[in-house]
Amino acid sequence: MPIRPARRITDTSPKNFGMFAKAIGMEGDLIHLELGMPAEDTPQHIKDATIAALQAGHVHYSDLQGIPELRSAIADKLRRQNGMDITADEVIVTNGLTQASFAAFMAFLDAGDECLLLAPYYPQHIGKAELAGAKVTIAPLDAANNFSINRALIEPLITPATRAIALINPCNPTGRVYTRDELQILADIAQEHDLLVLSDEVYEEITYDGASHISIASLPGMKERTITMCAFTKSHAMDGWRLGYIAADASLIGPCMKITSNEVTHVNTFVQHGALAALTGDPAILASMIERDRARRDLVVSRLNQMPAVSCAPVEGTIYAFPDISATGLTSQDCADRLLNETGVVVEAGSFYGAAGEGHLRVCFGCAELPVLEEAMNRMQRFFNAL
């Protein structure tokens, strides 16, 4: 008889790659705006530091939590920039934010637990919670209220089994950067119901027009109940490097370490020196990359708002626009499919991020240079003009 996979594989949601899976292998001149892959190259000083570390012989086993100098630099940055009371011993270097979140879900969710996701949500979080044996509950935020954190939409869904809330700030896919007042609502809920907050902050550096990213762990009473997860993926164009980190109270680090050390032992030694260079290098390099993302955002949001039956709210952070196309009468998926087949522009359906995203598209402006984005917008303009 055939070998049976574990029930954690067969009884959980299948991995879904959305429009990327539909577009792969298609012929023609496609413009890919569905993946959150930075258009920028990794800055040269990061590459140079990594090459130097490799040549210097940093090729062997190292600290299971991450090399001490990198963890110290991360802790310094979190204290200075994020207002978090963190030491180097309260940091784990991970293989991107993906491993960081997997470790957090696996370390703190049991079979029968419930994890609350704010929708529109990041689909990967569902798979991780389910692999841990937990049930996912969706709290749909209101598009008419700019997908704001609203206690009345979240608290009624909490049950005695609810153990954690997953937060994405700045938010993929909506482009929101939550205010201190919104985060305080979530902090109050977490403290009153004794919940853990799993805070995905991969886009923390990429904000616009004075929007201020705030780490929820910096709010009073939240350090001991928050696992903050960050990465160099988007901010420093290091998506292929797979480098991120967990920062949390010492009481939460031990359980996460049990997962990461069993899963991968530790992150590649010499690439951690590249991450150190990313943190300690000239801040003007990062600022210039974000400024180029700002120009991409300005182009895409402006053009989307010129298209019939399309409206796009201001993007406060991330590399995504989340235009509302409900006035076209098309569903999100129908619209995304037609754009792919009729124009060759690949964007993601808003419904990919849950029912709260229906009526929207997610358009990644951070993954292409301005001339490519201009061509994509021209094609989309013709499509919406013809509806």
SVG drawing of the C-alpha trace seen along z (x, -y; Angstrom):
<svg xmlns="http://www.w3.org/2000/svg" viewBox="-21 -63 62 65">
<polyline fill="none" stroke="black" stroke-width="0.4" points="0.0,0.0 1.2,-3.6 3.1,-5.4 0.7,-7.8 1.9,-11.4 1.5,-12.8 -2.0,-14.2 -0.3,-17.6 0.2,-17.5 -3.0,-15.9 -5.4,-17.7 -4.2,-21.2 -4.7,-23.8 -2.7,-23.3 0.0,-25.8 -1.4,-28.3 0.8,-30.4 -2.0,-32.4 -1.5,-34.3 2.2,-33.4 1.2,-29.7 -1.2,-30.7 1.4,-32.8 4.4,-30.5 5.1,-28.9 2.8,-31.2 4.3,-32.5 4.2,-36.2 5.4,-39.5 4.3,-39.3 4.9,-42.0 5.1,-40.4 3.6,-42.6 2.3,-39.8 5.4,-38.9 6.9,-40.9 10.4,-40.7 12.5,-43.9 13.6,-45.4 16.8,-46.7 20.1,-44.7 21.6,-44.1 23.8,-47.0 27.5,-46.4 28.8,-47.0 26.6,-44.1 28.0,-41.8 31.6,-42.9 31.2,-42.2 29.9,-38.7 32.7,-37.9 35.3,-39.2 33.8,-36.9 33.9,-34.0 37.5,-34.6 38.4,-35.1 37.2,-31.6 33.9,-32.2 32.6,-29.0 32.1,-26.8 29.5,-26.2 28.7,-29.3 26.4,-30.4 23.0,-28.7 21.2,-32.1 23.3,-34.0 26.7,-35.4 27.0,-37.7 28.1,-40.8 25.0,-40.6 22.6,-40.0 24.2,-43.0 23.7,-45.2 20.0,-44.1 19.4,-44.7 21.0,-48.2 18.8,-49.0 15.6,-47.8 16.3,-49.9 17.2,-53.0 14.7,-52.8 11.8,-50.7 11.8,-51.7 12.1,-48.1 13.8,-47.0 15.8,-44.2 19.2,-42.6 21.4,-40.5 20.3,-37.4 16.7,-38.1 17.4,-37.9 17.5,-34.8 18.8,-35.2 16.6,-33.2 16.4,-32.1 14.2,-35.0 10.9,-36.0 9.4,-32.8 11.5,-30.7 11.0,-33.2 7.2,-33.0 7.3,-29.2 9.3,-28.9 6.9,-31.3 3.8,-29.4 5.3,-26.0 6.7,-27.1 3.4,-28.6 0.5,-26.9 -0.9,-23.5 -3.5,-21.3 -6.9,-22.8 -5.6,-26.3 -7.0,-29.1 -5.0,-31.9 -6.7,-35.1 -5.7,-36.6 -6.7,-40.2 -8.0,-40.2 -6.9,-40.9 -4.2,-38.5 -0.9,-37.0 -1.9,-33.5 1.4,-31.9 0.4,-32.5 -2.6,-30.1 -0.3,-27.2 2.0,-27.7 -0.7,-27.8 -2.3,-24.7 1.0,-22.8 1.2,-23.5 -2.2,-21.9 -4.1,-25.2 -7.3,-26.5 -7.3,-29.9 -10.0,-32.4 -10.4,-35.3 -11.3,-38.8 -12.2,-40.8 -11.3,-44.5 -13.5,-47.0 -12.4,-48.4 -14.8,-51.3 -12.8,-52.3 -9.4,-51.9 -8.9,-48.5 -8.4,-50.0 -8.0,-48.0 -11.4,-48.0 -12.1,-46.3 -15.7,-45.6 -14.5,-43.5 -11.9,-41.5 -13.0,-40.9 -16.2,-39.0 -14.2,-36.3 -12.0,-35.5 -12.9,-32.3 -11.4,-30.4 -9.2,-28.5 -7.7,-31.7 -4.0,-31.8 -2.5,-34.3 -3.1,-37.2 -1.0,-37.5 -0.3,-41.1 1.4,-42.5 2.6,-46.0 3.1,-47.7 0.4,-45.6 0.7,-43.3 -1.5,-43.6 -3.3,-46.8 -0.3,-49.1 -1.5,-50.4 0.8,-51.5 -1.1,-51.2 -1.3,-54.1 -0.3,-54.0 -4.0,-54.2 -4.8,-51.2 -2.0,-49.2 -3.1,-50.1 -6.5,-48.6 -4.8,-45.3 -2.5,-45.6 -5.5,-46.1 -7.2,-43.0 -4.1,-40.9 -3.6,-41.9 -7.2,-41.5 -7.5,-38.1 -4.0,-36.9 -3.0,-36.5 0.4,-36.3 0.9,-38.7 3.0,-37.4 4.1,-40.6 5.4,-40.4 7.2,-43.7 9.2,-42.8 8.2,-46.2 9.1,-48.3 11.7,-50.4 9.5,-51.1 7.1,-53.9 6.1,-57.1 4.8,-60.6 5.6,-60.7 3.8,-57.5 5.5,-56.2 6.1,-52.4 5.6,-51.5 6.5,-48.1 3.7,-46.8 6.3,-45.3 7.3,-48.8 3.9,-49.5 3.5,-49.1 3.0,-45.5 3.6,-44.1 7.2,-43.0 6.5,-39.8 3.6,-38.8 5.0,-39.8 7.2,-38.0 8.6,-40.6 9.7,-39.2 11.8,-41.3 14.0,-40.6 16.4,-42.2 14.4,-40.8 12.5,-43.9 14.4,-46.8 17.8,-45.8 16.8,-43.8 18.1,-40.6 15.2,-38.3 17.4,-35.5 19.7,-35.8 17.1,-34.4 18.0,-36.5 15.7,-37.6 15.3,-37.6 13.1,-37.1 13.2,-39.5 11.3,-38.7 11.4,-38.6 13.9,-36.0 11.0,-33.9 9.8,-33.5 13.2,-33.0 13.8,-29.5 10.8,-27.9 11.6,-29.5 15.2,-28.3 14.0,-24.7 12.4,-24.9 15.1,-26.8 18.0,-24.7 16.2,-21.4 15.1,-22.7 18.3,-24.3 20.9,-24.4 21.8,-28.0 21.8,-30.4 24.6,-30.3 27.6,-31.8 29.2,-34.1 26.0,-35.7 25.4,-37.0 28.3,-39.3 26.4,-40.7 23.4,-41.4 25.8,-43.1 27.0,-45.4 23.4,-46.1 22.7,-47.4 25.9,-49.3 26.5,-50.7 25.7,-54.2 22.0,-54.9 21.9,-57.0 22.0,-53.8 18.8,-52.5 17.2,-55.9 17.9,-56.1 16.3,-52.7 13.2,-53.7 13.1,-56.9 13.1,-54.9 10.2,-52.8 8.4,-56.1 8.8,-57.1 7.4,-53.8 4.5,-54.1 3.7,-57.6 3.6,-56.5 1.4,-53.4 -1.1,-55.0 -1.5,-58.1 -2.1,-56.0 -4.5,-53.6 -6.6,-56.5 -6.9,-57.7 -8.5,-54.4 -12.3,-54.1 -14.0,-52.3 -10.7,-52.0 -9.8,-53.8 -6.6,-53.4 -6.1,-54.6 -2.8,-56.2 -0.1,-53.7 1.4,-54.4 4.0,-51.6 5.2,-48.4 5.7,-47.9 2.0,-47.2 -1.0,-49.2 -4.4,-47.7 -6.8,-49.3 -10.5,-48.9 -12.0,-47.5 -15.5,-46.7 -17.1,-49.3 -16.2,-47.3 -18.6,-44.6 -15.9,-42.0 -14.7,-39.8 -11.1,-40.2 -10.2,-36.9 -12.0,-37.5 -10.3,-40.8 -6.8,-39.4 -7.4,-36.6 -8.5,-38.9 -5.6,-41.3 -3.2,-38.3 -4.9,-36.9 -5.8,-40.1 -2.9,-42.4 0.0,-40.2 0.1,-42.1 0.2,-39.7 -1.4,-41.1 -2.8,-39.2 -6.6,-39.0 -7.5,-40.7 -9.5,-37.6 -6.2,-35.7 -5.9,-37.5 -9.3,-36.5 -12.9,-37.5 -12.1,-41.0 -9.9,-41.6 -12.6,-40.9 -13.1,-43.8 -9.4,-44.7 -6.2,-43.8 -2.7,-43.7 -0.2,-45.4 3.4,-45.2 5.2,-48.4 8.4,-47.6 9.4,-44.7 10.0,-46.7 11.7,-49.8 9.7,-52.8 9.6,-52.2 8.3,-48.7 5.7,-50.0 4.7,-52.7 4.1,-50.1 2.1,-48.0 -0.1,-50.9 -0.6,-51.7 -1.8,-48.2 -4.1,-48.3 -5.5,-51.7 -6.5,-50.3 -8.1,-47.3 -10.2,-49.4 -11.0,-51.9 -12.6,-49.1 -14.8,-47.6"/>
</svg>
